[in-house]
């Protein structure tokens, strides 16, 4: 386990990319060489990795040579082009985009939920959608005790989910409105400052947007329950970072609230946060920058004897994206799975 | 019907009070005399009613003498004291507080839903909670065709619901955060700028807050379905005005989406707003200042063959409070019910 690896971050300059860089350093991921890759536009800028400054390079087949692990967070179209090339060059790719998530040959992994799935990879492991990860780590400990029958979720998604430029736009828009101006949105389709709107991902013919269908299909795949009944309403709210979710969950029998609290309190990746005396529950301000997803306001659904209501806030960039990807990489290291695919290729 | 009435607004200087004043003028409510009443602290200030300036008076038994109609929006504790005195003085009180809403002798009225209930009043008519009114006008046309079995709702409630000072606090907080400062909340319990939190009304032993229980119990009373299954999660969001709601509604049989759309499009008090080609649906920015509740994103629940999902935004101060109260008053005028209670008292 004293081995170290040649790692590349693809999309290093984005909101998730910079968090990946910080987490790799903070969590002392065993790195022998670190490459920061991005589009030619971002090449030449440099980013700090601990005390070192690393220059961002334009991604190319040459830059992928000899890399053991690629953490990709540059969007689906970039991943579709470069993940297969990285795999062909012998790397394992942990991909944060939606490009491969529903590919049956690609494991979709949340380490607290389905770590064993990572072993089945054929070069690419997909990192799930942010809202799906947050909901998954909160519901999984309950699902282990009494299988979930149905989930009705409404989300409160921050600007960070649309990237660093959307976060900047929320700030400049807010300032403009406070100045009495009427800003024209550029990154997001509608004004977000002091406003909110249903998630603007492409709409499916059934009326659900892609973000909502990710919560449905990805949760089914991660939980290993292909027919799990899930419905979602995803909404973008004027919060900078950290998503929140109101989750109504239905079981086949009553689920005592006290037991649900104990399970959440003991589960990895989540933290029970409830102070009923002062109406203090998870909120984005507290969840931002935290590894754990904050879960609280667990209560018996008064409309359904077999239901629970719960509320969560989780850092969309950390557990919702970068942290989960790094945890998958740590899982590979712990199981001595990293570097092998490259060895397998070079010795073939 | 050419009769006109002596009207008093109690709580005239608040967010809802000033809107009541504007609506009475705008809708040409037949007024022979208008009194603006408030706490002694606000007495002496003056407010515009059309071209006139009316001086706010401290509420007292003398100021209520001869008044036909009191529109009260000064909070529950004020209403509990003054509504009975106003009734004793011969007035009908339309009360915007929660003080009398669940009193079995007090009608709880949304004119589009249960106008006949207004006739049963014994002096006080209650105006429902804002989130309840908005949800009610959207669901009632569907409930008429196929009775609703269960509702799961998550709200996105603006600062206006906590009053004019909360709206001001959201602005000053936002400016402070944009300046890099860390503001201390004064009106709301937690920072709202770029943040959100579960509604901070008092928590019931069952884990629901009062705002959520209002949605449950008031909807049952207005719809006349005492055992209607409703569960709610209420959340305060950094929006200035207009509440939004993600509503999952379950029927006893499938409800075709096209039929639901037609019913919403034809119903009073609501407006169907859906442009699927550009992902354009109700949002607070568009709902603010509008009379109609904007409803859209109506879709078949993919987790339940008998379910629909829908989304709405409505002006919390207008249809959620002041407009509904004025509409109740108009209903009394149209049915020639106003001024009678006073006559009944004076001729007794």
Interface residues (C-beta under 8 A of the other chain):
Chain A: X150 X151 X152 X154 X156 X170 X171 X174 X175 X178 X189 X190 X191 X194 X195 X196 X197 X198 X200 X202 X203 X206 X207 X208 X209 X216 X229 X230 X231 X233 X235 X237 X238 X239 X240 X244 X246 X248 X257 X276 X278 X279 X280 X281 X283 X284 X285 X297 X298 X299 X300 X301 X302 X303 X304 X307 X309 X311
Chain B: X150 X151 X152 X154 X156 X170 X171 X174 X175 X178 X189 X190 X191 X194 X195 X196 X197 X198 X200 X202 X203 X206 X207 X208 X209 X216 X229 X230 X231 X233 X235 X237 X238 X239 X240 X244 X246 X248 X257 X276 X278 X279 X280 X281 X283 X284 X285 X297 X298 X299 X300 X301 X302 X303 X304 X307 X309 X311
